[in-house]
């Protein structure tokens, strides 16, 4: 299958099937099937297409009355034998699986009053204590105190997924977690937790510790890094304190709080940071930089926070890798990688400065390269007229083998390394054309800005 640079399927592509693995890929592979929470869209929410209506109201007062009460069914402990489980509860598989696809974020935005930006915490020492809401002090806290803090900051996120089988409509709740980042209801979670709601318009619901539940709106998301911002109409909430990954070290104690299995609400697990800067393949076309930790996480933990010993959020739980004989491989997105994205989504509903090239590409595997007498890389199938790629001189049939100083052996590589640049940046791009290598210069367009309005290209 052929995908454009925004991970759009292109039915016009024709070519040989190439299902081989890239022998040089060394990342874990986890594929998502979102576990989420149903969110009831308010009447103002409009459709989930280009940026819908506006979202307003931001005051500081007592929490708004709950929209509905969640019935708490007895927790069911499910026995899990997962071959490869996404922390969202999706089945997955190990190894690097290459496919013809590219992945670039789409953002559904809502106009919103400018919220306070996320800012990494500065340790200030002993803030006053309270018997009601735990307070961040900037000092090392015992685990039980961090848990008390998390109870006021972590939420459940559910999607009510409806299916129609032989005319009979059935529904099921797909569950994940999230955490509060503003007192007026902004919440961060994984994109894959809310993807059913974003793509199909299913209802989203956020549940708080007191059992109250609220309809939620999708403010925006970035598929590339698996992050989404949603909002509920509530006030007086207790936002998390943002930590700083630059200070993290392997061996440091961390805590994960979320809703494993979608049923065991507010479960806290602890462990240590096992490794930093792991590049994880979360599906056949997307790789994300994460840190590895060994705190137990399961389906439903996706989107929940990872706390350090000071009660600061340093990561977003995103994936778990396991198979027979292997356990303790949890992964989280570093909070430093998402702070700017979250701030942009909260203030404008979209992300600016994302680079675009204007090409549709497919992975040329080692098997295909040998068969056709070419090289591995990202094969160019289409070039958008007037795009950055067109201006750089890239042609259909070229195989992209290098972007700047980064080697490109797959579409996955091209998507991952393109994120190292911003719109307007200029770098070299090396292509294989026939039997020769050609070095070109490319200046990236901004994603979502069509170079030539008269020639739209695959929604890029």
Helices and strands as residue ranges (DSSP letters): E 2-4, E 9-10, G 43-45, E 54-55, E 68-69, E 111-112, H 143-151, E 154-165, E 168-180, E 186-189, H 191-200, E 203-207, E 212-222, G 223-225, E 227-232, E 241-242, G 245-247, E 253-260, E 264-281, E 287-293, E 305-307, E 312-323, E 326-334, G 335-337, H 339-348, E 355-356, E 359-364, H 366-372, E 377-383, H 388-392, E 399-403, E 406-407, H 411-418, E 426-433, E 436-443, E 445-446
